[in-house]
Amino acid sequence: MLKDSDGGLEVDLNIRNTGIMASDEVPQVYLGAPSETPDGVQFPVRALVAFDRIHLAAGESRTLALHVAQRQLQYWSTKEGKWVTPSGQRTVSVGRSSRDLRLDQTID
């Protein structure tokens, strides 16, 4: 995972079809709430921030880059009247769904 030039994140992952038939996969990226939550601000436990649908032949592998826009990392501050990036750590998770997360990484 890398910081992107636009302030967002680039999430790179490898996907492999281990089956004997071609199939589609929908990798999803979720962002957890910040470890330091500002007073009066609420965050979901995890929010879907990027996804894609790919088709893989049997045995095929592919490297995929999913972009998380900077706005997905921010919240609207009514106090400041602007978008703000909260401080603290957050967990970025990747999986087939919010109930099937297979990769986690903590970011600052």
CORWOUR-V268744 format. One record per residue. N is the residue number from 1. OMEGA is omega in degrees with one decimal (NA if undefined). Layout:
BEGIN
<<N OMEGA> <N OMEGA>>
END
This chain:
BEGIN
<<1 -177.0> <2 169.7> <3 179.8> <4 -177.0> <5 179.4> <6 179.4> <7 177.7> <8 179.7> <9 172.0> <10 -179.3> <11 180.0> <12 178.0> <13 176.1> <14 178.8> <15 -179.1> <16 175.2> <17 -179.2> <18 -178.6> <19 -179.2> <20 179.9> <21 174.6> <22 179.7> <23 176.4> <24 175.5> <25 178.4> <26 177.6> <27 -176.6> <28 178.2> <29 179.5> <30 179.4> <31 178.9> <32 178.0> <33 178.5> <34 179.8> <35 178.1> <36 -177.9> <37 178.2> <38 178.6> <39 176.6> <40 -178.9> <41 178.8> <42 177.5> <43 172.2> <44 177.0> <45 175.0> <46 -178.6> <47 174.9> <48 -176.1> <49 177.6> <50 175.3> <51 176.1> <52 175.6> <53 179.1> <54 176.7> <55 179.7> <56 173.0> <57 177.9> <58 178.9> <59 -177.9> <60 174.0> <61 178.0> <62 172.9> <63 -174.6> <64 176.3> <65 176.6> <66 -177.4> <67 173.1> <68 -177.8> <69 -179.6> <70 -179.2> <71 178.4> <72 -179.5> <73 -173.4> <74 172.0> <75 178.6> <76 178.5> <77 176.6> <78 178.5> <79 -177.9> <80 179.9> <81 180.0> <82 175.2> <83 -176.1> <84 174.1> <85 -178.6> <86 177.0> <87 179.9> <88 -178.1> <89 175.2> <90 177.4> <91 173.9> <92 -178.2> <93 178.8> <94 177.8> <95 178.5> <96 179.2> <97 178.9> <98 178.5> <99 -178.8> <100 -179.2> <101 -173.5> <102 -179.6> <103 176.1> <104 173.6> <105 178.7> <106 178.5> <107 175.6> <108 NA>>
END
